């Protein structure tokens, strides 16, 4: 089992010595500010005005396309600064996984020649100063990808050659490959039990969604599913090779607890997220420390996802937008 120090990829901050139980007590009040009734926001012509008082999203509003994610990163930053050194080491894998989105947003800005937006998004980021410098100093997205590869090689040799993915498969291919390699790497480290269950679920969810997409496309060739999940990659490839829709649907029901068809890609993705939410909510109730904190951070990410959908879907009919939300 590998032991890697993920905190080196995150900003350094004074250790005030607060244990996780202290953070849990502070989160009790903050949880009450999260969104429980999405129908009110969906029906409103000004959804952001209907946010619960004190909701973390009110820091930035949601006028910019990435504002929901900037506000989420700011909330993660707040939680990170409430933790002592041990708490930060425990949650560093979760925070860095969340910050992969920051990397991807910055790469898109570099590709779109919007360098002026980099500092804005990075101001709320937990990424270390060294990684921020890589992004700020890179002349283009490929140079930034090469800098990211160099940094991530300190975590694992798995990341060697990742920048070439950008050259041959474009930005989307690079983003997918980096996230998948990170998950394969992190699941082999000494994770806190709650974090391990979470990352196992993320791997399974991504693999199931990939399987469903490939089945819908009619693909039968080998696919490099993410290793380390609870559902063996060999089994996934066998289902794909047989084009076995029944087994795929059974897999979906086992993971989500819902009768969602694998062919319904949009519904499947929401169902997978709900499955993770239910698991984390149960863990948050049955424990102290790690469980409740992880549940809160995940719920914040679901809020951000839904608020981003509301922002992008402002001109769509309310029924279409409502169907896309994770409840």
C-alpha positions as CSV (number, residue, x, y, z in Angstrom):
1,X,0.0,0.0,0.0
2,X,1.4,3.4,-1.0
3,X,1.7,6.3,1.4
4,X,1.7,9.6,-0.4
5,X,1.5,13.1,1.1
6,X,-1.3,14.8,-0.8
7,X,-1.1,17.9,1.4
8,X,1.9,19.0,-0.6
9,X,-0.5,19.7,-3.5
10,X,-2.6,21.9,-1.3
11,X,-1.9,25.3,0.2
12,X,-0.1,25.5,3.5
13,X,-1.9,27.2,6.3
14,X,-1.4,27.6,10.1
15,X,-2.5,24.6,12.2
16,X,-4.8,25.9,14.9
17,X,-5.2,22.4,16.3
18,X,-9.0,22.1,15.9
19,X,-10.0,18.4,15.9
20,X,-12.6,17.2,13.4
21,X,-15.3,17.0,16.1
22,X,-15.0,20.8,16.4
23,X,-15.6,21.1,12.7
24,X,-18.6,18.8,13.0
25,X,-20.2,21.0,15.6
26,X,-19.7,24.1,13.3
27,X,-21.2,22.2,10.3
28,X,-24.5,21.6,12.2
29,X,-25.5,25.2,11.6
30,X,-24.1,25.3,8.1
31,X,-26.0,22.2,7.0
32,X,-29.3,23.9,7.7
33,X,-28.4,26.5,5.1
34,X,-28.1,23.9,2.3
35,X,-30.9,23.6,-0.2
36,X,-33.6,21.1,0.6
37,X,-36.4,22.3,-1.7
38,X,-35.2,22.6,-5.3
39,X,-38.7,23.1,-6.7
40,X,-38.8,26.7,-5.3
41,X,-35.6,27.6,-7.2
42,X,-36.7,25.8,-10.4
43,X,-40.0,27.7,-10.5
44,X,-38.4,31.1,-9.7
45,X,-37.4,33.6,-12.4
46,X,-34.5,34.6,-10.0
47,X,-33.3,31.3,-8.4
48,X,-30.4,32.9,-6.6
49,X,-32.7,35.2,-4.7
50,X,-34.4,32.1,-3.3
51,X,-31.3,30.6,-1.7
52,X,-31.5,29.9,2.0
53,X,-30.1,32.7,4.2
54,X,-26.4,32.2,4.7
55,X,-26.0,29.6,1.9
56,X,-22.3,29.5,0.9
57,X,-23.2,30.3,-2.7
58,X,-24.2,33.8,-1.8
59,X,-20.4,34.7,-1.6
60,X,-20.2,35.0,-5.4
61,X,-23.7,34.9,-6.7
62,X,-23.9,32.9,-9.9
63,X,-23.5,35.5,-12.7
64,X,-20.4,33.9,-14.2
65,X,-20.5,30.3,-15.8
66,X,-18.0,29.0,-13.2
67,X,-19.3,30.9,-10.2
68,X,-21.0,27.9,-8.6
69,X,-17.7,26.0,-8.6
70,X,-15.8,29.0,-7.3
71,X,-18.2,29.3,-4.4
72,X,-17.8,25.6,-3.8
73,X,-14.0,25.8,-3.7
74,X,-14.3,28.8,-1.3
75,X,-16.4,26.6,1.0
76,X,-13.9,23.8,0.8
77,X,-11.2,26.3,1.6
78,X,-13.1,27.4,4.7
79,X,-13.5,23.8,5.9
80,X,-9.8,23.1,5.2
81,X,-8.8,26.0,7.4
82,X,-10.9,24.7,10.3
83,X,-9.0,21.5,10.4
84,X,-5.9,20.6,12.2
85,X,-2.9,18.9,10.4
86,X,-4.3,15.4,10.9
87,X,-7.7,16.4,9.5
88,X,-6.1,18.0,6.5
89,X,-4.1,14.9,5.8
90,X,-7.2,12.8,6.1
91,X,-9.2,14.9,3.7
92,X,-6.4,16.0,1.3
93,X,-7.4,13.3,-1.3
94,X,-10.9,14.5,-1.4
95,X,-9.9,18.2,-1.7
96,X,-7.3,17.5,-4.4
97,X,-9.9,15.4,-6.3
98,X,-12.2,18.4,-6.1
99,X,-9.5,20.7,-7.3
100,X,-9.0,18.7,-10.5
101,X,-12.0,20.7,-11.7
102,X,-10.1,23.9,-11.0
103,X,-7.2,22.6,-13.1
104,X,-9.7,21.8,-16.0
105,X,-11.3,25.2,-15.8
106,X,-7.9,26.9,-15.9
107,X,-6.9,24.8,-18.9
108,X,-10.1,25.8,-20.7
109,X,-9.3,29.4,-20.0
110,X,-5.8,29.0,-21.4
111,X,-7.2,27.3,-24.5
112,X,-9.7,30.1,-24.9
113,X,-7.1,32.8,-24.4
114,X,-8.8,34.0,-21.3
115,X,-5.7,34.3,-19.1
116,X,-7.3,37.2,-17.1
117,X,-9.8,34.7,-15.6
118,X,-7.1,32.5,-14.1
119,X,-6.3,34.6,-11.1
120,X,-10.0,35.0,-10.3
121,X,-10.6,31.2,-10.2
122,X,-7.4,30.4,-8.4
123,X,-8.1,32.9,-5.6
124,X,-10.7,30.5,-4.1
125,X,-8.6,27.4,-4.8
126,X,-6.8,25.2,-2.3
127,X,-4.1,24.3,-4.8
128,X,-0.5,24.9,-3.7
129,X,1.3,28.0,-4.8
130,X,3.6,25.8,-7.0
131,X,0.7,24.4,-9.0
132,X,-0.9,27.8,-9.3
133,X,2.4,29.2,-10.6
134,X,2.4,26.4,-13.3
135,X,-1.0,27.5,-14.5
136,X,-0.3,31.3,-14.3
137,X,3.1,31.1,-16.1
138,X,2.1,28.6,-18.8
139,X,1.7,30.2,-22.3
140,X,-0.9,27.7,-23.4
141,X,-2.9,24.7,-22.3
142,X,-0.4,22.1,-23.6
143,X,2.5,23.7,-21.6
144,X,0.2,23.8,-18.5
145,X,-0.6,20.0,-19.0
146,X,3.1,19.3,-19.2
147,X,3.7,21.2,-15.9
148,X,0.8,19.3,-14.3
149,X,2.3,16.0,-15.4
150,X,5.7,17.0,-13.8
151,X,4.0,17.8,-10.5
152,X,1.8,14.8,-10.4
153,X,4.7,12.5,-11.1
154,X,5.7,13.2,-7.5
155,X,2.6,11.2,-6.5
156,X,2.9,8.3,-8.9
157,X,4.6,7.1,-12.1
158,X,1.1,6.4,-13.3
159,X,1.0,10.0,-14.5
160,X,4.0,9.7,-16.9
161,X,3.0,10.7,-20.4
162,X,-0.4,12.2,-19.4
163,X,0.4,15.5,-21.2
164,X,0.6,13.5,-24.5
165,X,-3.0,12.7,-24.0
166,X,-3.7,16.4,-24.5
167,X,-1.8,16.4,-27.7
168,X,-3.5,13.3,-29.2
169,X,-7.0,13.3,-27.5
170,X,-7.5,17.0,-26.8
171,X,-8.5,18.7,-23.6
172,X,-11.5,16.4,-22.8
173,X,-9.3,13.3,-23.2
174,X,-6.7,14.8,-20.9
175,X,-9.3,15.7,-18.2
176,X,-10.8,12.2,-18.3
177,X,-7.4,10.5,-18.2
178,X,-6.0,12.6,-15.3
179,X,-9.2,12.0,-13.2
180,X,-9.1,8.3,-13.9
181,X,-5.4,7.9,-13.1
182,X,-5.9,9.9,-9.9
183,X,-8.6,7.6,-8.8
184,X,-6.6,4.5,-9.6
185,X,-3.7,5.9,-7.6
186,X,-5.5,7.2,-4.6
187,X,-7.5,4.0,-4.0
188,X,-4.2,2.2,-3.5
189,X,-3.1,4.5,-0.6
190,X,-3.8,4.4,3.1
191,X,-7.2,6.2,3.1
192,X,-9.5,6.8,6.0
193,X,-12.3,4.1,5.8
194,X,-15.0,6.6,5.0
195,X,-12.9,8.2,2.3
196,X,-12.0,4.8,0.9
197,X,-15.7,3.9,0.6
198,X,-16.4,7.2,-1.1
199,X,-13.6,6.8,-3.7
200,X,-14.7,3.2,-4.4
201,X,-18.2,4.5,-5.1
202,X,-16.8,7.2,-7.4
203,X,-14.8,4.6,-9.4
204,X,-17.8,2.3,-9.6
205,X,-20.0,5.1,-10.7
206,X,-17.6,6.3,-13.4
207,X,-17.1,2.8,-14.7
208,X,-20.8,2.0,-14.8
209,X,-21.5,5.2,-16.7
210,X,-18.7,4.4,-19.1
211,X,-20.1,0.9,-19.6
212,X,-23.6,2.3,-20.3
213,X,-22.3,4.8,-22.8
214,X,-20.3,2.2,-24.7
215,X,-23.3,-0.2,-24.8
216,X,-25.4,2.6,-26.2
217,X,-22.8,3.2,-28.9
218,X,-22.7,-0.5,-29.7
219,X,-19.0,-0.8,-28.8
220,X,-17.7,-4.3,-28.0
221,X,-13.9,-3.6,-28.0
222,X,-11.7,-3.5,-24.9
223,X,-12.0,-0.4,-22.7
224,X,-9.6,0.6,-19.9
225,X,-12.0,0.8,-17.0
226,X,-10.6,2.4,-13.9
227,X,-8.9,-0.2,-11.7
228,X,-9.5,-0.6,-8.0
229,X,-13.3,-0.4,-7.8
230,X,-15.6,-2.9,-6.1
231,X,-16.9,-4.1,-9.5
232,X,-14.0,-5.9,-11.2
233,X,-12.9,-4.3,-14.5
234,X,-12.7,-7.8,-16.1
235,X,-16.5,-8.3,-15.3
236,X,-17.2,-4.9,-16.9
237,X,-15.3,-5.8,-20.1
238,X,-17.2,-9.2,-20.2
239,X,-20.6,-7.4,-20.0
240,X,-19.4,-5.0,-22.7
241,X,-18.1,-7.8,-24.9
242,X,-21.4,-9.7,-24.7
243,X,-23.4,-6.4,-25.0
244,X,-25.4,-7.8,-22.1
245,X,-27.9,-5.0,-21.3
246,X,-29.7,-7.2,-18.6
247,X,-26.4,-7.6,-16.6
248,X,-25.7,-3.9,-17.0
249,X,-29.1,-3.0,-15.7
250,X,-28.6,-5.4,-12.8
251,X,-25.3,-3.7,-12.0
252,X,-27.0,-0.3,-12.0
253,X,-29.7,-1.5,-9.6
254,X,-27.2,-3.0,-7.3
255,X,-25.3,0.3,-7.1
256,X,-28.1,2.8,-7.0
257,X,-30.9,0.8,-5.4
258,X,-33.2,2.3,-8.1
259,X,-34.8,0.8,-11.2
260,X,-32.8,3.0,-13.6
261,X,-32.1,1.6,-17.1
262,X,-28.5,1.7,-18.2
263,X,-29.7,3.1,-21.6
264,X,-31.1,6.2,-19.9
265,X,-27.7,8.0,-19.6
266,X,-29.0,11.2,-18.2
267,X,-31.2,9.5,-15.6
268,X,-28.4,7.0,-14.8
269,X,-25.9,9.8,-14.0
270,X,-28.3,11.4,-11.5
271,X,-29.2,8.0,-10.0
272,X,-25.5,7.2,-9.5
273,X,-25.0,10.6,-7.7
274,X,-28.1,9.8,-5.5
275,X,-26.6,6.5,-4.6
276,X,-23.4,8.1,-3.3
277,X,-25.5,10.7,-1.5
278,X,-27.5,8.1,0.4
279,X,-24.4,6.2,1.4
280,X,-22.7,9.3,2.7
281,X,-25.8,10.5,4.5
282,X,-26.0,7.2,6.4
283,X,-22.2,7.4,7.2
284,X,-22.7,11.0,8.4
285,X,-25.4,9.9,10.9
286,X,-23.6,6.8,12.2
287,X,-20.3,8.3,13.1
288,X,-18.3,11.3,14.5
289,X,-15.6,13.2,12.6
290,X,-14.9,12.0,9.1
291,X,-18.4,10.8,8.2
292,X,-20.4,13.9,8.9
293,X,-17.7,16.2,7.4
294,X,-17.5,14.1,4.2
295,X,-21.3,14.1,4.0
296,X,-21.4,17.9,4.2
297,X,-18.7,18.5,1.6
298,X,-20.4,16.1,-0.8
299,X,-23.8,17.9,-0.3
300,X,-22.1,21.2,-1.1
301,X,-20.8,19.7,-4.3
302,X,-24.3,18.5,-5.3
303,X,-25.7,22.0,-4.5
304,X,-23.0,23.5,-6.8
305,X,-23.8,21.0,-9.5
306,X,-27.5,21.8,-9.4
307,X,-27.0,25.6,-9.2
308,X,-24.7,25.4,-12.3
309,X,-27.5,23.5,-14.1
310,X,-29.9,26.3,-13.1
311,X,-27.5,28.9,-14.4
312,X,-26.9,27.2,-17.8
313,X,-30.5,26.3,-18.2
314,X,-31.9,29.7,-17.5
315,X,-33.5,29.9,-21.0
316,X,-34.8,26.3,-21.0
317,X,-38.3,25.2,-19.9
318,X,-38.6,24.6,-16.2
319,X,-39.5,20.9,-16.7
320,X,-36.3,20.2,-18.6
321,X,-34.2,21.9,-16.0
322,X,-36.0,20.1,-13.1
323,X,-35.3,16.8,-14.7
324,X,-31.6,17.4,-14.8
325,X,-31.2,18.2,-11.1
326,X,-29.8,15.7,-8.6
327,X,-32.3,15.4,-5.7
